[in-house]
Each structure stands twice: as structure tokens, then as C-alpha cells.
Amino acid sequence: RVARPAGQPQRQTREGMATGATAPFTARCATPSPSTANGRHARRPASRSSSSSGIPRAAARMAWESADPLVRYRTFEELGTDLPHPMSDHVPMDMFACECDCGGVKVRLVLPESEDLVVDVYSALGKPNDDPHWADLWHGSVALAAAIFANPDVVRGKRVVDLGCGLGLGGIAAAMCGAKEVVMTDREERALWCSLAGCALNGVADVTPLTGDTNEPDGVTLPPLPTQLPCSTIRAHPSKCVVSAAKVDWFEPETAPTGFDVVLACDVLYTPASVDAIAALVLRLFDGNGSNGAGRFVLADPPGRFPENHARFMALMEDPTKIPGWMDSPDDPDGVGSKGRAGRGLVSVETELRECVNLEEVAMEVKLSTYDVVVEAGGE
């Protein structure tokens, strides 16, 4: 996945589901701030993430966005664990839980202190080009989750994949709203850990931990998923959803799992190259789903961002034969073949605008587009 351009932001009331699913943060630990939330981080010498005032650059950048640059940390609660890596002694990545408002439903997330801290970690590891944007809460993911809570039938009883999940808010909402299965996918292993940890802290019971190489980024084993919070209660959620994670690179679609009914994504069409990759990957994710490759793709993006990319994506979804490489493998290993691929295409798209706020309580309007893909008669 190509890194997003720097500086770009990213109700359910049915009984027994999302409303009230997470216990309120009633017993607070001392509310962390950028300078005190991460004890070891605070004690280390000032790094590139610190401004001359001593406030981390992330907070300084937020000052122009919010009346209170520290509002982001209002609901932060330290988990008492970190995501270890070879340079942890120098730049530790401590983990926090926080609370996000998704259209009136409170959802817990698990995340590092800031995206800038992740930049520091990647720099220390000699990977300055790795993507740190998974570590922040994007407006699109809040809007996507709020839309799911408002219309849970979109995911209820279905196999759902969160594409480029980041902190996993969309997938967490789907699990809380009764999806049969949710698979979190991302290129960054630590993002996958955070997304699964978020599910666990929202009381979803059936969460499969990472295994194998995915659980050992940079050769260091990640910790077990959290089962409790120091200062708050995890309330069991009634959802029977099975949640797991898979490492997926958009430009290596053959590594992605398949058989999904619903694909969720936000802020993914930010480069021309990603448009072609996402179009092919979304359709591939529907392969073998019991509906002959038909499915629903829900995309959240701020309106007016990269309009030319959205126009191209729409054209490719309307006629998938134009997707580079889509028709080139009649004997592909998934068994779909060119006949099934040729019969697939967009039948309708519905859009709505939804205003939401991020952790800094900055409001932004987000466009939600729901693409329904069908298989024409004779193309099955």
C-alpha cells in the first residue's frame, strides 16, 4: 500500500446489539497527555516528534485544528503493554485504549500515543518509508462505523472484510452489529494487532490472535491481546461474530482471502495506482462467496478528495473488463475464470454525506458510497 499524502485527514438501537455494548470509562486513571501518557517516552530525550516547546509535534499540529490540542488524550487509558520491536529500549511503542463516538455509539479503540511516535519507531528501525497512518483515527472510519451502526442489516449475518483496516473501527462496528465473520486486513502487522485488541476491548468474545510471521514483525513477538483494562470494565458483547486478521498488500491480491459478502474501506483511493489495485482486489474478495461473486462495497472518503481517482474507480467498477489484468487469467487458482469475471459489474451506487469528528473533536463531512456488484446472467 502506498502511504497517504502527509497532512491529509482521513445508531443502532436494536436490542442486544451495539447500544451500550461497551462499559463507560467510569473509573479513570490520570488522563494522559502527550508529555506524560507514555512514561518511558516522556523520559527519553526530545526527538523529531517534539517541538521547541516540549509538546510533541502531533499536539502542536493539532493546535490549529482544535481549541484544545490535548483533547485527543481526554479518554486515553494506558493498557500497561507495548508493541515490542528491536528498538523498544530507545523508542517504546506503548499502547492505549480510547473512546470514539460513532453516531452516538461509543466504541473503544487501541492505538499508540500518536502517529508521530510510529514515525519515530520506523525511523529507528531504518524503515522511514513505512506507512504510519494506520496509527491515527481517520474521519472516514468514524463515518463508516456510524453508518454501520445506523443500518446494521448491511453486515448482519454476513462475511465482512475491513480493507486496509488501520485501527479497525469499521470491522469492530461490523462485529458489534452481528456480522457472521469479520476479517481485518492491512499491510502493517501492528495495525492488525490493534484492530483485534479493539474488538476484544469492546467485549467481542471470539477474536483469533495473530499467529506465525504476522505476529512477529521485525522478528519480535507481539504480546497477547488485552483481556482487561486498569481503570475500566470490559462488558461482554452479545455478538457471536468470529473475528480474525490477515496481512494483505493491495498490490498482491493473490495473497488475500476471498468469499466475502461485504467489503469495507475508507480513504483508499489516494493514488492512481491504488485505484486499479483496489478495483481488482474488491472484486476478487467477493470470489466464492455463495452469491457467484456478487457483493457490496462500502467506501468512505471526504467529498472532493481526488475526484479523478473516484471517477476512474467508478468506470472500472461499471466495466471490470477494463481493470488491468482482470481478464488475463482464465485458469486462475481461485477457479473463477474469465467467464465469471466478465459477467460481473456495478448495478447501483448510493451515496450519502455524514458529518463526524475525530479524536481531536474536529468535524469533517465524509461521503459514503455503497457499491452493489452483481453477476449478469450467463456470466456465472
Buried (B, 14 or more C-beta within 10 A) or exposed (E): BEEBEEEEBBBBEBEEBBBEBBBEBEEEBEBBBBBEBBEBBBEBEEBEBBBEEEBBBBBBBBBEBBEEBBBBBBBBBBBEBBBBBBBBEBBBBBBBBBBBBBBEBBBBBBBBBBBBBBBBBBBBBEEEEBBBBBBBBBBBBBBBBBBBBBBBEBBBEBBBBBBBBBBBBBBBBBBBBBBBBBBBBBBBBBBBBBBBBBBBBBBBBBBEBBEEEBBEBEEEEBBEBBEEBEEBEBEEBBBEBBBBBBBBBBBEBEEBBBBBBBBBBBBBBBBEEBBBBBBBBBBBBBBBBEBBBBBBBBBBBBBEBBEEBBEBBBBBBBEBEBBEEBBEBEEBEBEBEBEBBBBBBBEEBEEEEBEBBBBBBBEBEBBBBBBBBBBEEEBE
